[in-house]
Amino acid sequence: MKVNKKVISNLTKCYSIAPLTYEDKQYILVAAEKQDPCYLFDLEGNQVDTVWSQPGGVMSMVQVPNSNGVFLATHKFYSPNDSKEAKIIIATPIEKGNWEIRTLVDLPHVHRFDIVTRNGVNYLIACALKSGHEFKEDWSMPGKVYAAVLPDDLSVYNDDNQLELTVIKDDMLKNHGYYKIYEDDIAHCLISCDSGVYDFVPPAKADENWSIEKLVDEPASDALLVDMDGDGEKELAMISPFHGENIYFYKKIDGEFKKVYTYDTADFAHAIYGGTLLGEPAVIIGHRKGARNLLAFTYNKQEAKYEVTILDEDCGPANVFKFERNGEEVLVSTNREIDEVAMYTFEK
């Protein structure tokens, strides 16, 4: 595999990535973890706008379904030890260089969130890393998962009128990981914390409860499901423990997930993607300490084993996002540890 790299920005502590559709064109949002900007790029990697200059602290960004460029984002989550003022905001494009920013909900320590849709109803699901702290590295107050029906009209929300959330799961120590997959066209939210990996499914009707199933007990930082070996059953790929160095693959054997593969030298593993790479099932993971590599995991059917390829070295990815551009596969990576936003393309 040949990997071609293009650096598109040098954004300090670049972190979050998300696709955005605006005026019938496709764009990529990239925002920073610290008090730095959020930029809008076209699919070629050209910066076309600055959405905001500060406050930063952006862990997640998600477009509002069926909107023209409106998206939600976290603000003021600067680190696990500096996230008491975190919130979810609404960003609305007015014109180039002018985006309206309003508060949707103040939610201390909110780290990941998403909008998932079932039977025409949009749901907000939000994960708080913890519920509070009194000192640095205080983990005595576990995180929670919140949810709400997201109304079609968000124009009424601001600092003084905020969306009401409901706790749907508590006691989620180091509630860090989130990944959305689809099973039978229904969104599943894989949420990872110190007690394991959970599968959250939105209700079929707005007045019903979310379905929550625990998949494994292993402490997890992030996890996803993808059929790596092509047998029709998805493997569970996960990073363990919180900001850990271990990458595990589990297969469902006799109805339970069993660990079948370990890669244990990805210090501070963080970025994660599951899908395909050059037409083959793949999991891409980046780690932020040690060698700070961007790694691709695949399955060799002839030798019946998992394999790893280094896509880039000493880059320290925080998050990755993959899309197609004119038939070409493109991976955007926020290489946080070197303040570099990069686009990778691939050739067999």
C-alpha positions in Angstrom: 0.0 0.0 0.0 1.2 3.5 -0.9 0.2 6.3 1.4 0.2 9.9 0.2 0.1 12.6 2.8 -0.9 16.3 2.4 -0.7 18.7 5.4 -3.6 21.1 5.1 -3.2 23.1 8.3 -1.1 23.7 11.4 -3.8 24.1 14.0 -2.6 24.2 17.6 -3.8 21.1 19.5 -6.1 20.2 16.6 -8.6 17.6 17.8 -12.2 17.2 16.5 -13.3 16.4 12.9 -16.7 16.2 11.3 -18.3 16.4 7.8 -20.7 19.3 7.0 -23.1 19.8 4.1 -23.7 23.5 3.4 -25.3 25.1 0.3 -25.3 21.6 -1.3 -21.6 21.2 -1.0 -19.5 18.9 1.2 -17.0 20.2 3.7 -14.9 19.1 6.6 -14.9 20.8 10.0 -11.7 20.7 12.2 -11.6 22.2 15.6 -9.1 22.5 18.4 -8.9 21.1 21.9 -7.5 24.2 23.5 -8.4 27.9 23.0 -7.9 27.9 19.3 -10.1 28.1 16.1 -12.5 25.9 14.3 -11.9 25.9 10.5 -14.0 24.8 7.5 -12.2 23.0 4.7 -13.4 21.9 1.3 -12.8 18.2 0.3 -9.5 19.1 -1.4 -8.2 20.5 1.9 -8.4 24.2 1.2 -9.5 26.3 4.2 -12.6 28.2 3.2 -13.8 29.8 6.5 -13.2 30.3 10.2 -16.2 29.2 12.2 -15.0 30.6 15.5 -11.6 31.8 16.9 -12.3 30.7 20.4 -13.2 29.4 23.1 -12.2 26.0 21.7 -12.4 22.9 23.9 -14.1 21.0 21.1 -14.4 17.2 21.6 -17.3 16.5 19.2 -19.1 18.1 16.3 -22.3 16.8 14.6 -24.4 18.3 11.9 -28.1 18.8 12.6 -30.0 16.4 10.3 -31.6 18.0 7.2 -30.1 21.4 8.0 -28.1 23.7 5.8 -24.8 23.8 7.6 -26.1 24.0 11.2 -24.2 21.8 13.6 -23.7 21.1 17.3 -20.3 21.2 19.1 -18.8 20.9 22.5 -17.1 24.0 23.9 -14.8 24.5 26.8 -13.8 20.8 27.4 -10.0 21.6 27.6 -9.0 18.4 29.4 -10.4 15.9 31.9 -9.2 18.2 34.6 -10.5 21.4 33.0 -14.0 20.7 31.8 -16.4 22.0 34.4 -17.7 24.7 32.1 -18.2 22.4 29.1 -21.4 22.8 27.1 -23.0 21.9 23.7 -23.5 24.8 21.4 -25.4 25.4 18.1 -23.4 26.9 15.2 -25.4 28.4 12.4 -23.9 29.9 9.2 -25.1 33.4 8.4 -22.5 34.3 5.8 -18.8 33.7 5.2 -16.9 34.7 8.4 -20.1 35.0 10.3 -21.5 32.1 12.3 -24.1 32.5 15.0 -23.1 30.6 18.2 -25.8 29.8 20.8 -25.9 27.5 23.8 -28.0 24.4 23.5 -27.2 23.1 27.0 -24.6 23.5 29.7 -23.3 20.1 30.5 -20.2 19.9 32.7 -17.6 17.4 31.5 -19.5 16.5 28.3 -17.0 14.7 26.1 -18.8 12.9 23.3 -22.3 13.4 21.9 -24.2 12.5 18.7 -27.5 12.9 17.0 -29.2 9.6 16.1 -32.4 9.1 14.2 -35.0 6.4 14.5 -38.5 6.3 12.9 -38.2 10.0 12.0 -37.3 11.2 15.5 -33.9 12.8 16.2 -32.3 12.0 19.6 -29.4 13.7 21.2 -27.2 11.4 23.2 -24.4 13.0 25.3 -21.7 11.4 27.4 -20.1 13.1 30.3 -16.6 11.8 31.1 -17.2 12.4 34.8 -19.8 14.1 37.0 -17.4 16.4 38.8 -14.0 16.7 40.5 -12.4 18.5 43.4 -8.7 18.1 42.4 -6.5 17.1 39.5 -7.0 13.4 38.4 -10.0 13.1 40.7 -12.2 10.2 39.4 -14.4 9.8 42.4 -17.5 11.0 40.6 -18.3 8.7 37.6 -19.7 10.0 34.3 -23.2 9.6 32.9 -25.0 9.2 29.6 -27.8 11.7 28.9 -30.5 11.8 26.1 -33.3 13.9 24.8 -35.5 14.2 21.8 -33.9 16.9 19.7 -36.6 19.3 18.4 -36.7 20.3 14.7 -36.6 24.0 15.7 -33.5 24.8 17.7 -33.9 28.6 17.3 -35.4 28.9 20.8 -32.4 27.6 22.7 -29.8 29.9 24.3 -28.1 30.6 27.6 -31.5 31.3 29.2 -33.6 28.6 27.6 -31.7 25.3 27.4 -32.6 21.8 26.2 -33.7 19.5 29.1 -31.7 16.2 29.2 -32.5 12.9 31.0 -29.9 10.6 32.5 -30.3 7.2 30.9 -27.2 5.5 32.4 -25.0 6.5 35.4 -22.0 5.1 37.2 -19.8 5.3 34.0 -16.3 5.8 35.3 -13.9 7.4 32.7 -16.8 7.6 30.2 -14.6 8.3 27.2 -15.5 6.4 24.1 -18.3 6.8 21.5 -18.8 5.2 18.1 -21.9 4.9 15.9 -22.6 1.8 13.8 -25.7 0.6 12.1 -27.4 -2.8 12.4 -30.4 -3.4 10.1 -30.5 0.4 9.4 -30.9 1.2 13.1 -28.2 3.3 14.8 -26.3 1.7 17.6 -24.1 3.9 20.0 -21.1 2.0 21.3 -20.1 3.8 24.5 -16.9 2.8 26.4 -15.9 3.3 30.0 -13.9 1.7 32.8 -16.5 -1.0 33.3 -16.7 -2.1 29.7 -18.4 -1.4 26.3 -22.1 -0.8 26.1 -24.5 -0.8 23.1 -27.1 2.0 23.4 -30.0 1.8 20.9 -32.6 4.7 20.6 -36.2 3.8 21.3 -38.6 3.0 18.5 -41.0 5.6 19.9 -40.1 8.8 21.6 -41.9 7.9 24.9 -40.1 4.6 25.3 -36.8 3.8 26.9 -33.4 3.4 25.3 -32.1 -0.2 25.0 -28.7 -0.7 26.8 -26.7 -3.9 26.5 -23.2 -4.6 27.9 -20.9 -6.3 25.4 -17.7 -6.9 27.4 -16.4 -6.1 30.9 -12.9 -5.1 29.8 -12.0 -1.4 30.7 -12.3 0.5 27.4 -11.3 3.9 26.1 -13.0 3.4 22.6 -14.6 0.6 20.7 -16.3 -0.3 17.5 -17.7 -3.3 15.6 -16.5 -4.4 12.1 -16.4 -7.7 10.3 -12.7 -8.0 9.8 -12.4 -11.7 8.7 -15.5 -11.7 6.4 -17.4 -14.4 8.2 -20.5 -12.4 8.6 -20.0 -11.7 12.3 -18.6 -8.4 13.4 -15.5 -8.3 15.6 -15.3 -5.9 18.5 -12.2 -3.8 18.2 -11.3 -1.7 21.3 -8.6 0.4 23.0 -7.9 -0.5 26.6 -7.8 0.8 29.2 -8.6 4.6 29.4 -6.1 6.3 27.0 -4.4 2.9 27.1 -1.7 1.2 25.0 -3.6 -2.1 24.2 -5.6 -2.7 21.1 -7.8 -5.8 21.3 -10.0 -7.7 18.9 -12.9 -9.9 20.2 -14.9 -12.5 18.3 -18.3 -13.7 19.3 -17.8 -17.4 20.3 -20.7 -19.4 21.8 -22.7 -16.2 22.1 -20.0 -14.2 24.0 -17.2 -11.9 22.9 -13.8 -13.6 23.4 -10.4 -11.9 23.0 -8.6 -13.2 19.9 -5.9 -10.6 19.2 -3.7 -8.2 21.1 -1.5 -5.3 20.0 0.1 -3.8 23.1 2.5 -1.0 22.0 0.2 1.8 21.1 0.8 4.2 24.0 -2.1 6.6 24.6 -4.2 5.1 21.8 -7.0 7.5 20.8 -8.0 8.0 17.2 -10.2 5.2 15.9 -12.1 4.3 12.6 -13.7 1.1 11.5 -14.8 0.3 7.9 -12.9 -0.4 4.8 -9.5 0.6 3.4 -8.9 0.0 -0.3 -12.0 -2.2 -0.4 -10.9 -4.4 2.5 -12.2 -4.4 6.1 -10.0 -2.3 8.3 -9.6 -0.6 11.7 -7.4 2.5 11.8 -6.0 3.6 15.2 -3.7 6.4 16.1 -1.7 6.8 19.4 -0.4 10.0 21.0 2.6 8.8 23.0 5.6 6.6 22.4 6.1 6.1 18.6 2.9 8.2 18.0 2.0 6.2 14.9 -1.1 6.0 12.7 -1.9 2.2 12.3 -4.1 0.2 10.0 -5.3 -3.3 11.1 -6.5 -5.8 8.5 -7.1 -9.5 8.4 -5.0 -11.8 6.2 -7.5 -14.6 5.1 -4.8 -16.8 3.6 -2.8 -16.9 6.8 -5.8 -16.5 9.1 -4.3 -13.7 11.2 -4.6 -10.0 11.9 -1.9 -7.7 10.5 -0.9 -4.1 11.2 0.5 -1.5 8.8 2.1 1.8 9.8 0.4 4.5 7.8 2.4 7.4 9.3 5.0 7.8 12.1 5.5 10.2 14.9 2.3 12.2 14.2 0.2 11.6 17.4 -3.4 11.4 16.0 -6.3 12.5 18.2 -9.1 11.7 15.8 -9.6 10.5 12.2 -12.4 10.7 9.7 -12.6 8.9 6.3 -14.6 9.8 3.2 -14.5 9.3 -0.6 -13.6 12.0 -3.0 -14.2 11.3 -6.7 -13.7 7.6 -6.1 -10.5 8.2 -4.0 -10.4 7.2 -0.3 -9.3 10.1 1.9 -8.5 10.0 5.6 -8.3 13.2 7.6 -6.3 13.0 10.8 -5.9 15.6 13.5 -2.3 15.0 14.5 -2.6 16.8 17.8 0.8 16.1 19.1 2.5 18.0 16.2 -0.3 20.6 15.6 -0.9 19.2 12.1 -4.1 18.5 10.2 -3.3 16.0 7.5 -5.1 14.3 4.5 -4.0 10.8 3.5 -4.9 9.1 0.2 -4.1 5.5 -0.6 -3.0 3.4 -3.6 -2.7 -0.4 -3.8 
